[in-house]
Amino acid sequence: WHHKKKNQDLFFPFFHLVVTMFYNSLTILATTMLFSSRTVRAFHQVSKRTFHSSLQMSAKPGQAEVVLVGCGAPNRGMGWYHGIQMLEGRCPSAALDYIIEPWFLGDGADSEPGRDFAAWQEEVSKEHPEVGFATSLQELPPPKAPRLALISGRTADNPRLLQEAIDQGCQCIYLEKPGAPTVTELESMAATAEAAGVEVLMGYNKNVCKYVRKTREFAAQNPDSITTYVSNNAYENTKESLGECFERNAEGMLKNMAIHELALLASFYDVTVDNIEKVEADKEFSSCQTLKGPSGKEFTDFDKIKFTITTKTGQVVSVQADRCGGTDSWATVSSPSGEELFRYYMPDEEDKQNVAKLEQKHPTAMPYFFTQDPDYVTVKERVAKHTFSGDTAEGVATIDIAVETLKVAEYLTPILQEQLS
């Protein structure tokens, strides 16, 4: 009995010690996780509280005060890359004063991309203390210089964001493609902006591309020639990869990837719904699939498409787009018999040197940022200069062109799907 009692006297204190240590470990772990989550949110809250009181505007005479709306995730969001170019001073007429990011400064802050955004925000705040971060346009102070909103968020949010930008004193708006989910919404946005006296210009950067300019110049010297614009992305040719692409770009290829080419047709080839005589799909090249996205929902879209449009005024022009075709884009000019007379790539040999440098600088960023890098700079610079000086933004598409482009996309999609069925 004495031996048993002695063992119990040793066991119970030891057992109590183990339980206590386990409980304390759980407490520390839970506290750490809570602290980590609260730290991220607290950082954003402090950022928002100091937004009005300590921010010094960076726009100087001869610059537009730029508000980047919808930054997106570092290395993935188009808005993020716009911001990088302005922070590097590559657009002399644009001063990036404010970055509006509702998701990663809000409910998405605790996600992995949200933590990446927080790290990038901290880096920007150290190197560019004049730049303010906020979750909404309503937090902006009154403009102190001609204000330009660069809206690069979700397409579905654009109608609301355009109205908020107007309400916050933006006198010009740079709107990323396609502008709105539907023609009706984009027409309403155009009317709203016109009534407010605010100009809306579009981020159709291929309108100012070198390869487009050189192709048009060659075609002008060869009457009756046929131009083909080719656009490629580098998605994996798998159901999983394309299904994710179809869901993330649910507006469809013609309203997303190929919308740049349709904007070229609307801008330079008189292609409107009323002026289309006929459209013919290249059935050997083209493919339309119904695939499941990550959510489990099914989406029907083209993974590649090629078609030729003939207008009532005699223009003939072709478009080819391939989600899995690589990173290069190009244009060709052919004779009426089909003989190729001219081809120009984007990027060309000169631009490839810039691409190599950017790949080293941003190794995990989306590859298409680099091939179109100079054109993004050109469009932003022209729009920013227009905002403060009133100079014509040469070659930059207006929202009226965007409306016609979206009409063509909506018109063509069911016709091409039927031809491929």
Summary of the structure (lengths in Angstrom):
residues: 421
radius of gyration: 26.5
end to end distance: 89.2
largest distance: 112.4
contacts: 1380
relative contact order: 0.13
helix: 49%
strand: 20%
